Amino acid sequence: MTATTLESNVATDTGTALRFITCGSVDDGKSTLIGRLLVDSKTVLQDQLAGVQRGGETDLALLTDGLSAEREQGITIDVAYRYFSTARRKFIIGDAPGHEQYTRNMVTAVSSADAAVVLVDATKLAWAAEVSDGEVVKRELLPQTRRHTLLANLLRVQSIVFAVNKLDAIDDAELAFERIGTALTAFADAAGVQVAAIVPISALKGWNVATRQAEWAGYEGPSLLELLEDLPVTAQDEAVPFAFPVQWVEKFSSSSDTSQGRRVFWGRVASGHVEPGQRVTVLPSNQTATVAQVLSHTRQPKSVHAGHSAGIILDRELDVSRGDWLLAPEAFEPVREITATVAWLDDEPLVAGRVYWALQGHRWVKAKVARIVDRLNITTLDAEPADRLEANAIGDVVLALQQPLAVLPFAQSRALGSLVLVDTATHKTTAAVLVRPASATA
């Protein structure tokens, strides 16, 4: 079986660091895989390797399981970020927890990732290598494999790679890889997930991780690391009209400064670009002004594009504070009701009528759950009627906002199409919210 590669309608950018996460079910080998990548890319020092020796053997998982509780329990709880590089590329890698109760941590990590490596433990799928005597064997994937893949796809992760791990522990690795690959492809096709590749690996032994293991498991494609070196980074929302969430307001009192005493509004450009002479509208006041000057993060005057920090000085004094947005005039129509897909992360179920804080950029508004439209069955991939969403469920809801927000469908803009819900009493993050077109569930 050869690698199934994604059609390259987006140019590959190997000059930019790739942010990717490892995810999947519990004990699928995510931390061990990252440890193997760090060791084989020669990022780990000898004294670090000496510190993760257990019974004379190197425990690669300990290179990322940094919390004492993780080492004691042998599980990943929080997202651990590591950095490594090859001769071709730099990488920022996040090790997401596999336990269902820590799904919220996984969502946090995947929301900013360019790629997701979903690990599948071949030893947990008994049907992968058993002899069926011609009978059709029901080939079900683990729930967390399905859930993490669906979440990565919902959050617009550009490249999803399935890494079938621990095939070295199965006698007929080729048969197991073929069966698991078929099941993964069928699931991805049904869910509408584009798969960049399906790769057989042994994270423990290093097979097909950094270097190819020739003719193993019937696979003839590149190693996992070779695939990662060629994956594209996520493009910024350059084609979307200008939008800028104000994070910090700086007031200069010195007239000798380039701002000449005016206030500077700092933040990260969410979409489009900003340059002097541009007209902008302030949300929520709806006042308009002209951009007098734009400063880069090094305070150099220049135009700034989406994904980069900027300081914006207007031609006149307006009441602008943290949480406000500067927008391209007439490009957005702020709304007070949105239809959205939510990944529910709280232990307390989501029910209609509850009120939460909704956070977009740095702006907080009250949001009431007007109704729950449906819930996604992660096994059948069907939308089912629902009156509540339990922990880690995915479903569609309608939210009524106390104040208007400028939003776009998440499929069009990550920055303007995403919010989080926060419990007003406990201040816990309860949901990742992905805006849908208004008519999506009408």
For each residue, the residues with C-beta under 8 A, 3 or more apart:
1: 177 178 181 198 217 218 219 220 221
2: 219 220 221
3: 197 198 199 219 221 222 227
4: 185 195 196 197 198
5: 8 196 197
6: 159 194 195 196 197
7:
8: 5 11 12 232
9:
10: 158 232 235
11: 8 232
12: 8 230 231 232
13: 16 232 233
14: 88 89 229 230
15: 89
16: 13 233
17: 89 90 91 92 233
18: 89 90 91 92 114 115 228 231 233
19: 91 92 93 94 112 113 114 115 233
20: 91 92 93 94 113 114 115 116 117 159 228 231
21: 79 93 94 95 96 106 109 110 113 115 116 117
22: 30 31 33 34 93 94 95 96 116 117 118 119
23: 30 96 98 106 109 110 116 117 118 119 148 152
24: 28 30 98 118 119 120 121 142 144 145 148
25: 28 98 119 120 121 124 142 143 144 145 148
26: 75 98 99 144
27: 75 98 121
28: 24 25 98 119 120 121 124 145 165
29: 32 33 119 121 165 166 203 204
30: 22 23 24 33 34 76 95 96 98 119
31: 22 34 35 60 61 62 63 64 65 76 80 95
32: 29 35 36 60 61 203 204
33: 22 29 30 36 37 117 119 163 165 201 203 209
34: 22 30 31 37 38 60 63 64 80 82 93 95
35: 31 32 38 39 44 52 59 60 61 62 63 64 203
36: 32 33 39 40 60 203 204 206 209 210
37: 33 34 40 41 84 91 93 209 210 225
38: 34 35 41 43 44 63 82 84
39: 35 36 42 43 44 49 58 60 63
40: 36 37 206 209 210 211 225
41: 37 38 84 85 86 210 225
42: 39
43: 38 39 82 83 84 85
44: 35 38 39 48 49 63
45: 48 49
46: 49 50
47: 50 51
48: 44 45 51 52 63
49: 39 44 45 46 52 53 58
50: 46 47 53
51: 47 48 62
52: 35 48 49 58 59 60 62 63
53: 49 50 56 57 58 59
54: 57 58 59 62
55:
56: 53
57: 53 54
58: 39 49 52 53 54
59: 35 52 53 54 62
60: 31 32 34 35 36 39 52 63 203 204
61: 31 32 35 64 65 74
62: 31 35 51 52 54 59 65 71
63: 31 34 35 38 39 44 48 52 60 82
64: 31 34 35 61 76 80 82 95
65: 31 61 62 70 71 74 75 76 80 95
66: 70 80
67: 70 71 77 78
68: 71 72
69: 72 73 77
70: 65 66 67 73 74 75 76 77 78
71: 62 65 67 68 74
72: 68 69
73: 69 70 77
74: 61 65 70 71
75: 26 27 65 70 97 98 99
76: 30 31 64 65 70 80 95 96 97 98 99 102
77: 67 69 70 73 97 99 102 105
78: 67 70 97 102 105
79: 21 94 95 96 97 105 106 108 109
80: 31 34 64 65 66 76 94 95
81: 92 93 94 95
82: 34 38 43 63 64 92 93 95
83: 43 90 91 92 93
84: 37 38 41 43 90 91 93
85: 41 43 89 90 91
86: 41 89 91 225 229
87:
88: 14 229
89: 14 15 17 18 85 86 228 229
90: 17 18 83 84 85
91: 17 18 19 20 37 83 84 85 86 228
92: 17 18 19 20 81 82 83
93: 19 20 21 22 34 37 81 82 83 84
94: 19 20 21 22 79 80 81 109 113
95: 21 22 30 31 34 64 65 76 79 80 81 82
96: 21 22 23 30 76 79 105 106 109 110 148
97: 75 76 77 78 79 102 105 106
98: 23 24 25 26 27 28 30 75 76 102 144 148
99: 26 75 76 77 102
100: 103 143 144 147 391 392
101: 391
102: 76 77 78 97 98 99 105 106
103: 100 106 107 147 151 343 345 391 392
104: 107 108 345 429
105: 77 78 79 96 97 102 108 109
106: 21 23 79 96 97 102 103 109 110 148 151
107: 103 104 110 111 151 155 343 345 432
108: 79 104 105 111
109: 21 23 79 94 96 105 106 112 113
110: 21 23 96 106 107 113 116 148 151 152 155 157
111: 107 108 155 418 432
112: 19 109
113: 19 20 21 94 109 110 116 152 155 157
114: 18 19 20 157 158 159 231 232 233 234
115: 18 19 20 21 157 158 159 160 161 196 228 231
116: 20 21 22 23 110 113 148 149 152 157 159 160 161
117: 20 21 22 23 33 161 163 224 228
118: 22 23 24 145 148 149 152 160 161 162 163
119: 22 23 24 25 28 29 30 33 163 165 203
120: 24 25 28 125 141 142 145 162 163 164 165 180 184
121: 24 25 27 28 29 124 125 142 165 166
122: 125 128 129 164 165 166 167 169 170 173 176 177 180
123: 166 169 170
124: 25 28 121 142
125: 120 121 122 128 139 141 142 176 180 183
126: 129 130
127: 130 132 137 138 139 179
128: 122 125 139 170 175 176 179 180
129: 122 126 170 171 172 175 176 179
130: 126 127 137
131:
132: 127 135 136 137
133:
134:
135: 132
136: 132
137: 127 130 132
138: 127
139: 125 127 128 179 182 183
140: 183 379
141: 120 125 145 146 183 184 187
142: 24 25 120 121 124 125 145 146
143: 25 100 146 147 378 379
144: 24 25 26 98 100 147 148
145: 24 25 28 118 120 141 142 148 149
146: 141 142 143 149 150 187 191 378 379
147: 100 103 143 144 150 151 378 392 394
148: 23 24 25 96 98 106 110 116 118 144 145 151 152
149: 116 118 145 146 152 153 160 187 188 191 193
150: 146 147 153 154 191 193 376 378 394
151: 103 106 107 110 147 148 154 155 343 394
152: 23 110 113 116 118 148 149 155 157 160
153: 149 150 156 157 160 191 192 193
154: 150 151 341 343 394 434
155: 107 110 111 113 151 152 432 434
156: 153 234 410 411 414
157: 110 113 114 115 116 152 153 160 234
158: 10 114 115 231 232 233 234
159: 6 20 114 115 116 196 231 232
160: 115 116 118 149 152 153 157 188 193 194 195 196
161: 115 116 117 118 195 196 197 198 199 224 227 228 231
162: 118 120 181 184 195 197 198 199
163: 33 117 118 119 120 199 200 201 224
164: 120 122 167 176 177 180 181 184 198 199 200 201
165: 28 29 33 119 120 121 122 201 202 203
166: 29 121 122 123 169 170 202 203 204
167: 122 164 170 173 176 177 200 201 202 216 217
168: 173 202 204 205 207
169: 122 123 166
170: 122 123 128 129 166 167 173 176
171: 129
172: 129 175 176
173: 122 167 168 170 176 177 200 216 217 218
174: 177 178 217 218
175: 128 129 172 178 179
176: 122 125 128 129 164 167 170 172 173 179 180 217
177: 1 122 164 167 173 174 180 181 200 217 218 219
178: 1 174 175 181 182 218
179: 127 128 129 139 175 176 182 183
180: 120 122 125 128 164 176 177 183 184
181: 1 162 164 177 178 184 185 198
182: 139 178 179 185 186
183: 125 139 140 141 179 180 186 187
184: 120 141 162 164 180 181 187 188 195 198
185: 4 181 182 188 189 195 198
186: 182 183 189 190
187: 141 146 149 183 184 190 191 193
188: 149 160 184 185 191 193 194 195
189: 185 186 192 193
190: 186 187 381
191: 146 149 150 153 187 188 381
192: 153 189
193: 149 150 153 160 187 188 189
194: 6 160 188
195: 4 6 160 161 162 184 185 188 198
196: 4 5 6 115 159 160 161 227 231
197: 3 4 5 6 161 162 221 227
198: 1 3 4 161 162 164 181 184 185 195
199: 3 161 162 163 164 208 219 221 223 224 227
200: 163 164 167 173 177 207 208 216 217 219
201: 33 163 164 165 167 207 208 209 224
202: 165 166 167 168 205 206 207 208 209 213
203: 29 32 33 35 36 60 119 165 166 206 209
204: 29 32 36 60 166 168
205: 168 202
206: 36 40 202 203 209 210 211
207: 168 200 201 202 213 216
208: 199 200 201 202 211 212 213 216 219 223 224
209: 33 36 37 40 201 202 203 206 223 224 225
210: 36 37 40 41 206 223 224 225
211: 40 206 208 223 225
212: 208 222 223 226
213: 202 207 208 216
214:
215: 218 219 220
216: 167 173 200 207 208 213 219
217: 1 167 173 174 176 177 200
218: 1 173 174 177 178 215
219: 1 2 3 177 199 200 208 215 216
220: 1 2 215
221: 1 2 3 197 199 227
222: 3 212 226 227
223: 199 208 209 210 211 212 226 227
224: 117 161 163 199 201 208 209 210 227 228
225: 37 40 41 86 209 210 211 228 229
226: 212 222 223 229 230
227: 3 161 196 197 199 221 222 223 224 230 231
228: 18 20 89 91 115 117 161 224 225 231
229: 14 86 88 89 225 226
230: 12 14 226 227
231: 12 18 20 114 115 158 159 161 196 227 228
232: 8 10 11 12 13 114 158 159 235
233: 13 16 17 18 19 114 158
234: 114 156 157 158 414
235: 10 232 238
236: 271 305 306 307
237: 240 270 271 272 306 413 414 415 416
238: 235 271 272 273 305 306
239:
240: 237 243 271 272 306 408 412 413 416
241: 271 272 327 328 331 332
242: 269 271 272 273 274 278 280 326 327 328 331
243: 240 269 270 271 272 325 326 327 328 332 406 413 415 416
244: 265 267 268 269 270 274 280 310 312 325 326 327
245: 267 268 270 323 324 325 360 361 362 363
246: 249 265 266 267 320 321 322 323 324 325 326 362
247: 266 267 268 322 361 362
248: 265 266 267 322
249: 246 263 264 265 266 320 321 322
250: 263 264 265 266 311
251: 263 264
252: 257 259 260 261 262 263 264
253: 261
254: 257 261
255: 260 261
256:
257: 252 254 260 261
258: 293 295 299 301
259: 252 262 263 264 293 313
260: 252 255 257
261: 252 253 254 255 257
262: 252 259 292 313 314 317
263: 249 250 251 252 259 313 314 317 320
264: 249 250 251 252 259 295 311 312 313
265: 244 246 248 249 250 311 312 313 314 320 326
266: 246 247 248 249 250 309 310 311 312
267: 244 245 246 247 248 309 310 361 362
268: 244 245 247 307 308 309 310
269: 242 243 244 272 273 274 304 305 306 307 308 309 310
270: 237 243 244 245 306 361 413 415 416
271: 236 237 238 240 241 242 243 306 413 415 416
272: 237 238 240 241 242 243 269 305 306 328
273: 238 242 269 303 304 305 306
274: 242 244 269 278 280 291 294 303 304 310 312 326
275: 278 291 294 303 304
276: 291 292 293 294 301 303
277: 290 291
278: 242 274 275 290 291 328
279: 288 289 290 291 328 329
280: 242 244 274 288 289 290 291 312 314 326 327 328 329
281: 286 287 288 326 327 328 329 330
282: 285 286 287 288 289 318 319 320 324 325 326 327
283: 286 324 325 326 327 332 334 404 405 406
284: 324 334 403 404
285: 282 318 319 320 324
286: 281 282 283
287: 281 282 318 319
288: 279 280 281 282 329
289: 279 280 282 314 315 316 318
290: 277 278 279 280 314 315
291: 274 275 276 277 278 279 280 294 312 313 314 315
292: 262 276 313 314 315
293: 258 259 276 301 312 313
294: 274 275 276 291 301 302 303 304 310 311 312 313
295: 258 264 299 300 301 302 310 311 312 313
296: 299 300 301 302 304 308 309 310 311
297: 308 309 310
298:
299: 258 295 296 311
300: 295 296
301: 258 276 293 294 295 296
302: 294 295 296
303: 273 274 275 276 294
304: 269 273 274 275 294 296 308 309 310
305: 236 238 269 272 273 308
306: 236 237 238 240 269 270 271 272 273 415
307: 236 268 269
308: 268 269 296 297 304 305
309: 266 267 268 269 296 297 304
310: 244 266 267 268 269 274 294 295 296 297 304
311: 250 264 265 266 294 295 296 299
312: 244 264 265 266 274 280 291 293 294 295 326
313: 259 262 263 264 265 291 292 293 294 295
314: 262 263 265 280 289 290 291 292 317 318 320
315: 289 290 291 292
316: 289
317: 262 263 314
318: 282 285 287 289 314
319: 282 285 287
320: 246 249 263 265 282 285 314 324 326
321: 246 249 324
322: 246 247 248 249 362
323: 245 246 361 362 363 364
324: 245 246 282 283 284 285 320 321 363
325: 243 244 245 246 282 283 361 363 406
326: 242 243 244 246 265 274 280 281 282 283 312 320
327: 241 242 243 244 280 281 282 283 331 332 406
328: 241 242 243 272 278 279 280 281 331 332
329: 279 280 281 288
330: 281
331: 241 242 327 328
332: 241 243 283 327 328 406 407 408 416
333: 406
334: 283 284 404 405 406
335: 338 401 404 405 407 438
336: 400 401 402 403 404 405
337: 370 398 399 400 401
338: 335 398 399 401 405 407 435 436 438
339: 373 396 397 398 435 436 437 438 440 441 442
340: 396 397 398 399 419 433 434 435 436
341: 154 394 395 396 410 433 434 436
342: 350 389 394 395 396 397 421 431 432 433 434
343: 103 107 151 154 392 393 394 431 432 434
344: 349 350 389 390 391 392 393 394 395 430 431
345: 103 104 107 391 392 429 430 431 432
346: 349 350 391 423 428 430 431
347: 391
348: 423 430
349: 344 346 388 389 390 391
350: 342 344 346 354 369 372 388 389 393 395 397 430 431
351: 354 369 372 387 388
352: 369 370 371 372 387
353: 368 369
354: 350 351 368 369
355: 366 367 368 369 424
356: 366 367 369 421 422 423 424 430 431
357: 364 365 366 367 421 422 423 424
358: 364 365 366 367 399 401 405 419 420 421 422 433
359: 362 363 364 419 420 421 422
360: 245 363 365 405 407 416 418 419
361: 245 247 267 270 323 325 415
362: 245 246 247 267 322 323 359
363: 245 323 324 325 359 360 405
364: 323 357 358 359
365: 357 358 360 401 402 403 405
366: 355 356 357 358 401 402 403 424
367: 355 356 357 358 399 400 401 402 421
368: 353 354 355 399 400 402
369: 350 351 352 353 354 355 356 372 397 398 399
370: 337 352 397 398 399 400
371: 352 397 398
372: 350 351 352 369 375 386 387 388 389 395 396 397
373: 339 395 396 397 398 441
374: 383 384 385 386 395 396 441
375: 372 383 384 385 386 389 393 394 395
376: 150 381 382 383 384 393 394 395
377: 380 381 382 383 384
378: 143 146 147 150 381 394
379: 140 143 146
380: 377
381: 190 191 376 377 378
382: 376 377
383: 374 375 376 377 396
384: 374 375 376 377
385: 374 375
386: 372 374 375 389 393 395
387: 351 352 372
388: 349 350 351 372
389: 342 344 349 350 372 375 386 393 394 395 397
390: 344 349 393
391: 100 101 103 344 345 346 347 349
392: 100 103 147 343 344 345
393: 343 344 350 375 376 386 389 390
394: 147 150 151 154 341 342 343 344 375 376 378 389
395: 341 342 344 350 372 373 374 375 376 386 389
396: 339 340 341 342 372 373 374 383 436 440 441
397: 339 340 342 350 369 370 371 372 373 389
398: 337 338 339 340 369 370 371 373 441
399: 337 338 340 358 367 368 369 370 433
400: 336 337 367 368 370
401: 335 336 337 338 358 365 366 367 404 405
402: 336 365 366 367 368
403: 284 336 365 366
404: 283 284 334 335 336 401
405: 283 334 335 336 338 358 360 363 365 401 419
406: 243 283 325 327 332 333 334 416
407: 332 335 338 360 416 417 419 435
408: 240 332 412 413 416 417 435
409: 412 413 417 435 436 437
410: 156 341 413 414 417 418 434 435 436
411: 156 417
412: 240 408 409 416 417
413: 237 240 243 270 271 408 409 410 416 417
414: 156 234 237 410 417 418
415: 237 243 270 271 306 361 418
416: 237 240 243 270 271 332 360 406 407 408 412 413 435
417: 407 408 409 410 411 412 413 414 434 435
418: 111 360 410 414 415 432 433 434 435
419: 340 358 359 360 405 407 433 435
420: 358 359 429 431 432 433
421: 342 356 357 358 359 367 429 430 431 433
422: 356 357 358 359 427 428 429 430
423: 346 348 356 357 426 427 428 430
424: 355 356 357 366 427
425:
426: 423
427: 422 423 424
428: 346 422 423
429: 104 345 420 421 422
430: 344 345 346 348 350 356 421 422 423
431: 342 343 344 345 346 350 356 420 421
432: 107 111 155 342 343 345 418 420
433: 340 341 342 358 399 418 419 420 421
434: 154 155 340 341 342 343 410 417 418
435: 338 339 340 407 408 409 410 416 417 418 419
436: 338 339 340 341 396 409 410 440 441
437: 339 409 440
438: 335 338 339 442
439: 442
440: 339 396 436 437
441: 339 373 374 396 398 436
442: 339 438 439
